[in-house]
């Protein structure tokens, strides 16, 4: 048997006031850190332009800090252009840890290049790829790398030689512009090409170590060991263009 109770007068008014107060002050999402304390969500830093479209200010040749940059790295209609091999990789003066990078690239027919991050600049490492993982830049149709490696892990946009592309064939043909995005945050990375996710992986830990052990980088002393470093544009001996380069720290 149920007993019905009527809520009237002051009780109803109180409930109404409580409801209005709750709706006027919605609950906001907070984060609880490992110590159990509440903290505000992390704010992203402002976008920083890495290429002004006119000069190579903010860049230098790997292992040649303060030296003139090779004239094979030129400015072509608002883009950084590698005209021929032998120039050396171009690297940012500044180092980055957690960041979001946006960059557009165009590769010549049969060409190969790469965007390499967390590069540790030290004379004992003769090349940027000895320490930094690479987002592949490639003419998939003509360059043999596209068919080497395993399951397409050397094709354009892929984490070079380490992970099968999540979305294959996202690259545009040689001679056309591609838009890439790279996000590195607290030991995790995502790579995108033309709006499609290509790679998703940890940058350290057991899963990363397993990926490396099954790749050409197995046994390389410094590969993938650094959580901060320079960003590099690779000289692989082929013509390549880069433009609209910007970054923000996370």
Secondary structure, DSSP 8 states (H G I E B T S, - for coil): --------HHHHHHHHHHHHHHHHS-----EE-TTS-EE--------EES--SS--TTEEETT-TTS---TTEEEETTEEEE-SSSS--EEESS-BSSEEEEEEEEE-TT-EEEEEEEE---TTS-SGGGTS-EEEEE-TTT-GGGGSSSTTTTSTTSBTTT---SS-S-S--TTS-EEEEEEEETTEEEEEETTEEEEEEESSSHHHHHHHHTSTTTT-SSTT--SSBEEEE---SS-EEEEEEEEEE-
